[in-house]
Amino acid sequence: MKIKIFWQKNCPHCPEAKNLGKQLEKEREVQYFDVDTVDGLAEASYYDIASTPSIVVLDNNDNEIKIWRGKTPRLEEIREEAAI
């Protein structure tokens, strides 16, 4: 199970999403993508992400389980979807 967090520097809600990621790092693999970089934008495009913050939960085969676009879910919501 993997969690991907998409953020950008001037996003007012992105620090909250990144803090959630830090809490989840103890339990799952968490990857961060700055959409202001070429690699981050490419990854965001793959998941059809156009706003930040966005969080993607993937299963062990990299299939999408849940995507939150343009908002930060509660920690409990992510844990429920990621079966933590």
N, C-alpha and C positions, 0 to 999 in steps of 0.2 A: 504494500500500500504506500502511496506517495502523495504528497501534497505540494502543489505549486502555487506560489504567491506572486502576483503581478502587481508592481508598484511603479511610481515615478516620483521624482524629487518634489515637485510642487503640489502633490496631492495631499489635501488636509486630513484625509482619513487613512492614508497608507501606513503611518506609524502604528496605528492600532492593529492593522492587519499583520504587520511585521512582528509586533509583540505577540500576537496569537501564534504565529509561526514559531517563535522562540520557545513558547510553552509546549508546543507540539513536537519539537525536535527530540525530546526525551522519549517519545513514543513512536514516532514515524519519521521517515525521510522527508525533509522539507527542502524545497528548492525555491530560490528567489530570483525573479526576473525583473530587471529595470527596463520598462518599455521605451525608455529614451535611448537605449542602445540598440544596435542592429540585431544582436542575438536575442535580446529580450522582446523586441518588436516581432521578430520572426516567430518566436515561440507563442506570443500572444495571438498572432494571426492564425496560427494552426488551430487554436481553440476559439477563434472568432471573438476575441476579447478586444473591445474598443474603449473601455473605461476602467479606471483604477479606483480603489483596489479591486482585484478579482482573485478568487481562490478556486483552484481546481483540485478535486480529490480523484485519484486514479487507483484502480486495483493493481494487483501484482502483474497483470499482463498489459498495463498501461491503457486500459479501457476507462473511459470517463464514468465516474459514479455520480458526481454532482459538481456543478459549477455555479458559483455566486459571482455575478458580473456587476461591477460598480458599487459593491457594498461589502461590509465586513460582517459576517455572521457571528453569532455567539459561539464561544468555545464549545459549548455543549452540542450545538448543531454540527460542528465539524466532527467532533468525537463520535456522534451518532452515525453520521454518514461514513466515517472511516472505520467504524467498528472498533473504537479504542475503548 
